[in-house]
Every structure is written in structure tokens, then in C-alpha cells.
Amino acid sequence: MKQTYLFALLFTAIAAVSFLTFQYFEGNIFGEATEKHGEFGEEEGDKRTRIDDMMRQQFELTKDLSLGYPPTDRLMDVYNYIETKAFDKNSPITNAKWRERGPYQVGGRTRTLLIDEKLTQQENAAFAAGGCWRYLVHQKHHD
């Protein structure tokens, strides 16, 4: 029993000394790669270029063509309008009653929405992990 513990202790000590010796003589390989190429293996200039490109694209998307720059006062009004309408309890999508048509307890992302022009009362949704849902619009007709 003592020989087993002695062997395990000796093996652990040799492994630790080997690891530390390798680190000392070879240097930190990963640290050198990080310093040379950035955190994810790319040059630091590429990251700054991508950020600048993203900001330039956002500028182009939000600018007023007649002014040539994004009007921040109008953008804030639009953002506030979107926030108030996003949580409106009376919007049509929150009143939708979906009926399950596929396997139970299947979560995931929506893969397909199918809207048949001939059947305007029905919409179908399919999911990537499986499952199909159908929505029927029930309208009350008044004579």
C-alpha cells in the first residue's frame, strides 16, 4: 500500500517538474501568439477596421439624405415610439391563438412561416427541431 502511494507521489512530482521545465525553456507559446496576432489570432488593426466599418454602415443607415447626417432628435423619437409599441397588449400578434400541430415539448427557432394566399384565414409555422403550428383567424361576420 505504501509503495502505491510512493509511486503516485513520485509520478506526480516528475510530471510537475517536467511541465515547469518545459514552460521555463520554451516560453509561453500561447502568450507569444496572443501578443503577435491579437486575442483571437487576428491582427489588431483588423478589429479596429471592422469596428470602423460597422460604425460607418450604421451612419449610412440612419442618416437623413437631405441633411447628410443622422438627425439624433428624430432618431430618439423613433426609438421611443418603437419601445412603446413593442409592448402594446392590444397588438394583433399578442392576441393570436396558436394551435399545436406537431410533437410536444419541442423548443427552438422558427424555420418557416407559410401563408397561403387562397386561405387567408390560416397561417402555418414550422420549427427547425421539428413541430408544426397552425394559426386560424376567427372573424365574426355581422349581417
DONU-577836 format. One line per field, with one value per residue (C-alpha): x, y, z. Coordinates in Angstrom, 3 decimals, padded with zeros to 6 digits. Layout:
residues N
px	[X, ...]
py	[Y, ...]
pz	[Z, ...]
This chain:
residues 143
px	[000.000, 002.839, 004.520, 001.393, 001.287, 005.024, 004.726, 001.811, 003.688, 006.847, 004.883, 003.132, 006.433, 008.089, 005.103, 005.149, 008.904, 008.631, 005.817, 007.610, 010.863, 009.045, 007.382, 010.700, 012.736, 010.081, 008.355, 004.651, 003.712, 000.150, 001.277, 003.595, 000.826, -001.560, 000.916, 001.709, -001.743, -004.266, -006.578, -008.279, -005.465, -006.066, -004.079, -005.209, -005.687, -008.317, -010.512, -010.347, -011.119, -014.181, -015.430, -014.935, -016.757, -019.658, -019.942, -019.763, -022.545, -024.724, -024.125, -025.200, -028.318, -029.529, -028.583, -031.151, -030.333, -031.361, -029.257, -026.329, -026.127, -028.302, -030.794, -030.453, -033.559, -035.795, -033.995, -034.743, -038.420, -038.434, -036.694, -039.198, -042.108, -040.741, -040.335, -043.912, -045.406, -043.284, -045.117, -048.591, -051.006, -053.602, -051.375, -052.609, -049.674, -050.298, -053.945, -053.070, -054.255, -051.852, -052.799, -050.045, -049.784, -046.576, -044.523, -044.819, -042.127, -040.042, -038.305, -036.079, -036.100, -038.735, -037.616, -040.506, -043.651, -046.199, -049.052, -051.409, -052.944, -056.021, -056.592, -056.284, -057.760, -054.800, -051.062, -048.560, -045.198, -042.533, -039.605, -036.023, -036.120, -039.456, -043.024, -045.637, -048.134, -051.232, -052.993, -056.610, -058.089, -061.631, -063.515, -067.040, -069.251, -072.011, -075.016]
py	[000.000, 002.373, 001.532, 002.588, 005.976, 006.389, 005.574, 008.042, 010.782, 010.173, 010.212, 013.491, 015.115, 014.086, 015.380, 018.721, 019.190, 018.278, 020.762, 023.604, 022.886, 022.957, 026.278, 027.783, 026.821, 027.084, 030.217, 030.768, 029.747, 030.988, 034.328, 034.953, 034.143, 036.472, 039.350, 038.857, 038.237, 039.612, 037.697, 035.535, 035.037, 038.178, 041.330, 044.188, 046.510, 044.220, 044.531, 048.322, 048.317, 046.142, 048.429, 051.491, 049.766, 048.885, 052.456, 053.815, 051.422, 052.475, 056.115, 055.454, 053.571, 056.283, 059.471, 061.765, 062.094, 065.741, 066.677, 064.323, 063.276, 061.282, 063.590, 062.394, 064.183, 062.335, 059.041, 059.246, 059.849, 056.752, 054.624, 055.764, 055.003, 051.505, 050.855, 051.869, 049.872, 046.776, 046.032, 047.040, 044.464, 045.051, 044.324, 041.540, 039.209, 039.088, 038.181, 035.298, 031.856, 029.224, 025.540, 022.949, 020.576, 018.664, 016.934, 018.120, 019.853, 020.902, 024.235, 026.064, 028.582, 029.132, 027.696, 028.515, 030.619, 029.606, 031.909, 030.595, 033.379, 031.258, 030.510, 033.929, 032.561, 030.242, 030.599, 027.812, 027.838, 025.111, 024.803, 023.639, 020.958, 019.660, 020.611, 022.479, 025.064, 026.397, 029.689, 030.117, 033.597, 033.555, 036.586, 037.383, 038.286, 040.793, 040.798]
pz	[000.000, 000.860, -002.436, -004.375, -002.654, -003.126, -006.832, -007.291, -005.438, -007.478, -010.756, -009.812, -008.859, -012.148, -014.145, -012.314, -012.775, -016.473, -017.007, -015.232, -017.100, -020.424, -019.536, -018.455, -021.537, -024.242, -023.001, -023.078, -026.614, -026.262, -024.832, -027.779, -030.239, -028.422, -028.440, -032.114, -033.595, -031.100, -028.836, -031.462, -033.947, -035.981, -036.241, -034.020, -036.999, -038.495, -035.402, -035.456, -039.175, -038.634, -035.860, -038.073, -040.942, -038.645, -037.391, -040.946, -042.021, -039.066, -040.002, -043.596, -042.480, -040.115, -041.946, -043.495, -047.200, -047.339, -044.290, -044.849, -041.180, -038.746, -037.006, -033.424, -032.168, -034.647, -034.036, -030.318, -031.119, -033.326, -030.672, -028.030, -030.378, -031.030, -027.304, -026.536, -029.407, -028.772, -025.524, -026.620, -025.220, -027.937, -030.916, -033.237, -032.578, -028.816, -029.420, -031.753, -030.654, -031.990, -032.044, -031.840, -034.812, -034.082, -031.409, -027.832, -025.794, -028.777, -028.476, -030.885, -033.652, -036.295, -039.600, -041.907, -042.000, -044.606, -045.557, -048.208, -050.297, -051.019, -047.345, -045.768, -042.550, -041.883, -041.223, -040.557, -038.770, -038.825, -036.430, -037.000, -034.289, -035.516, -034.927, -036.862, -035.625, -037.341, -036.632, -037.670, -037.817, -036.464, -037.693, -036.645, -039.578, -038.929, -041.218]
